[in-house]
Amino acid sequence: MRKSRNSEFEIIKKIKGGDTSYFKLLVDKYKDVSFSLACSILKNEQDAEDALQESYIKAFKGLRNFDSKSSFTTWFYIIVVNTCKTRYKNQKRNNQLINFDSYLKIEIIENKTPFNEMDLQERKVLVNRVLETLKIDEALLLRLFYLAELNIVEIKKITGFKESKIKVTLLRARKSFKQNLEKMYGFEITI
């Protein structure tokens, strides 16, 4: 982790120094998790892609003000989440219908269950269908905690939620996910 963070700071230093081609390395590194976070808020791939492009632009423009005291990951995910929340509020005001058909890179390993016997692509689709049934905060926190592998402190910085809300919501989200999975697909799973 330390080495990765140091290399990120070197990349950021080069970008600040004028070699903007290095920004693509940061985009490539965070695009999958960022897209998943955007989908969990906006519930629509096209809207998520648009919000992500806007987030990249904001990050690029704001990079000169980025200080090395915090991690780039946390700083960037804050931009993504805030951009998506703003778009979501605007969509809600405009009464637009929101569809969700995204794709999450997650693999849950189980012993001899119907879920485990599915191929990875089928599991991704199944997990997404279940995530779309969850509340926005629940889906977002599950993705930040499990997909982005962030700790509670980092999630707190990104979402602005209190630590107790994060823990309670994660607990509730795991239970909801399990119940909805079992209800939708008729088999038990241990999560």
C-alpha positions as CSV (number, residue, x, y, z in Angstrom):
1,M,0.0,0.0,0.0
2,R,2.8,2.4,0.9
3,K,4.6,1.8,-2.4
4,S,1.4,2.3,-4.3
5,R,0.7,5.6,-2.5
6,N,4.3,6.8,-3.1
7,S,4.0,6.0,-6.8
8,E,0.7,7.9,-6.9
9,F,2.3,10.9,-5.4
10,E,5.1,10.7,-8.0
11,I,2.4,10.6,-10.8
12,I,0.6,13.6,-9.2
13,K,3.9,15.4,-9.0
14,K,4.6,14.8,-12.7
15,I,1.0,16.0,-13.6
16,K,1.5,19.1,-11.5
17,G,4.8,19.6,-13.3
18,G,3.0,19.8,-16.6
19,D,3.1,16.3,-17.9
20,T,-0.7,15.8,-18.1
21,S,-0.4,12.5,-19.9
22,Y,0.1,10.8,-16.5
23,F,-3.5,11.6,-15.5
24,K,-4.6,8.7,-17.7
25,L,-2.8,6.3,-15.2
26,L,-5.0,7.6,-12.4
27,V,-8.1,7.3,-14.5
28,D,-7.3,3.8,-15.5
29,K,-6.5,2.8,-11.9
30,Y,-9.8,4.0,-10.5
31,K,-12.3,3.8,-13.3
32,D,-13.9,0.5,-12.4
33,V,-14.6,1.2,-8.7
34,S,-15.6,4.8,-9.5
35,F,-18.1,3.6,-12.1
36,S,-19.5,1.2,-9.6
37,L,-19.9,3.9,-7.0
38,A,-21.6,6.2,-9.6
39,C,-24.0,3.4,-10.5
40,S,-24.9,2.8,-6.9
41,I,-26.1,6.4,-6.6
42,L,-27.4,7.2,-10.0
43,K,-28.8,3.7,-10.9
44,N,-28.2,4.2,-14.6
45,E,-25.0,3.5,-16.6
46,Q,-25.2,6.5,-18.9
47,D,-25.8,8.9,-16.1
48,A,-22.9,7.2,-14.2
49,E,-20.6,7.6,-17.1
50,D,-21.5,11.3,-17.5
51,A,-21.0,11.9,-13.8
52,L,-17.7,10.1,-13.9
53,Q,-16.5,12.2,-16.8
54,E,-17.5,15.3,-14.8
55,S,-15.6,13.9,-11.8
56,Y,-12.4,13.4,-13.8
57,I,-12.6,16.9,-15.1
58,K,-13.1,18.2,-11.5
59,A,-10.2,16.1,-10.3
60,F,-7.9,17.2,-13.0
61,K,-8.7,20.9,-12.5
62,G,-8.4,20.5,-8.7
63,L,-5.3,18.4,-8.7
64,R,-3.1,21.5,-8.3
65,N,-4.8,22.0,-4.9
66,F,-4.4,18.4,-3.8
67,D,-2.1,18.0,-0.9
68,S,-0.2,14.8,-0.1
69,K,-1.6,14.7,3.4
70,S,-4.6,12.6,2.4
71,S,-4.7,9.7,0.0
72,F,-5.6,10.4,-3.6
73,T,-8.2,7.6,-3.5
74,T,-10.2,9.2,-0.7
75,W,-10.0,12.6,-2.3
76,F,-11.1,11.3,-5.7
77,Y,-13.9,9.2,-4.3
78,I,-15.3,12.2,-2.5
79,I,-15.4,14.1,-5.8
80,V,-17.2,11.1,-7.5
81,V,-19.8,10.7,-4.7
82,N,-20.5,14.4,-4.4
83,T,-20.9,14.8,-8.2
84,C,-23.3,11.8,-8.3
85,K,-25.3,13.0,-5.3
86,T,-25.7,16.4,-7.0
87,R,-26.8,14.8,-10.2
88,Y,-29.2,12.5,-8.4
89,K,-30.9,15.4,-6.6
90,N,-31.2,17.2,-9.9
91,Q,-32.7,14.1,-11.5
92,K,-35.2,13.7,-8.6
93,R,-36.2,17.3,-9.1
94,N,-36.8,16.7,-12.8
95,N,-38.8,13.6,-12.1
96,Q,-36.7,11.5,-14.4
97,L,-37.0,7.7,-14.4
98,I,-33.9,6.0,-13.2
99,N,-32.9,2.6,-14.6
100,F,-30.0,0.5,-13.4
101,D,-28.2,-2.1,-15.4
102,S,-24.6,-1.8,-14.4
103,Y,-21.9,-4.3,-13.8
104,L,-20.0,-4.9,-10.6
105,K,-16.7,-6.6,-10.4
106,I,-17.2,-8.8,-7.4
107,E,-16.7,-12.5,-6.7
108,I,-18.2,-14.3,-3.7
109,I,-16.7,-17.7,-3.1
110,E,-19.0,-20.3,-1.5
111,N,-19.0,-24.1,-1.1
112,K,-21.2,-26.0,-3.5
113,T,-24.1,-23.5,-3.7
114,P,-26.0,-22.6,-6.9
115,F,-24.4,-19.1,-6.6
116,N,-20.9,-20.6,-6.7
117,E,-21.7,-22.8,-9.6
118,M,-22.6,-19.8,-11.8
119,D,-19.8,-18.3,-13.9
120,L,-18.4,-15.0,-12.9
121,Q,-20.4,-12.9,-15.4
122,E,-23.7,-14.5,-14.2
123,R,-22.7,-13.7,-10.6
124,K,-21.9,-10.1,-11.5
125,V,-25.3,-9.6,-13.1
126,L,-27.0,-11.3,-10.1
127,V,-25.2,-9.1,-7.6
128,N,-26.1,-6.0,-9.5
129,R,-29.7,-6.9,-9.6
130,V,-29.7,-7.4,-5.9
131,L,-27.8,-4.2,-5.3
132,E,-30.4,-2.2,-7.3
133,T,-33.0,-3.3,-4.8
134,L,-31.1,-1.7,-1.9
135,K,-31.4,1.8,-0.7
136,I,-28.8,4.2,-2.2
137,D,-26.7,4.5,1.0
138,E,-26.7,0.8,1.5
139,A,-25.5,0.0,-2.0
140,L,-22.9,2.8,-1.9
141,L,-21.5,1.6,1.4
142,L,-21.3,-2.0,0.3
143,R,-19.4,-1.0,-2.7
144,L,-17.0,1.3,-0.9
145,F,-16.3,-1.3,1.8
146,Y,-16.1,-4.5,-0.3
147,L,-15.3,-3.4,-3.8
148,A,-13.1,-0.4,-3.1
149,E,-11.8,-2.1,0.1
150,L,-11.9,1.2,2.1
151,N,-12.0,1.3,5.8
152,I,-14.6,3.0,8.0
153,V,-12.4,6.2,8.4
154,E,-12.0,6.5,4.6
155,I,-15.7,5.9,4.0
156,K,-16.5,8.6,6.6
157,K,-14.3,11.1,4.7
158,I,-16.0,10.2,1.4
159,T,-19.6,10.2,2.5
160,G,-19.6,12.6,5.4
161,F,-21.5,10.0,7.4
162,K,-20.8,9.4,11.1
163,E,-18.9,6.2,11.9
164,S,-21.9,4.8,13.8
165,K,-24.2,5.4,10.7
166,I,-21.7,3.6,8.5
167,K,-21.5,0.6,10.7
168,V,-25.2,0.3,11.2
169,T,-25.9,0.9,7.5
170,L,-23.3,-1.7,6.5
171,L,-24.9,-4.3,8.9
172,R,-28.4,-3.5,7.6
173,A,-27.1,-3.5,4.0
174,R,-25.5,-7.0,4.3
175,K,-28.8,-8.4,5.8
176,S,-30.9,-6.7,3.1
177,F,-28.6,-8.0,0.4
178,K,-28.8,-11.6,1.7
179,Q,-32.6,-11.5,2.2
180,N,-33.2,-9.9,-1.3
181,L,-30.8,-12.4,-2.9
182,E,-32.6,-15.4,-1.3
183,K,-36.0,-13.9,-2.1
184,M,-35.2,-13.1,-5.7
185,Y,-33.4,-16.3,-6.6
186,G,-34.7,-18.9,-4.1
187,F,-31.4,-20.1,-2.6
188,E,-29.5,-19.5,0.6
189,I,-26.1,-17.9,0.6
190,T,-23.6,-17.2,3.4
191,I,-22.2,-13.7,3.2
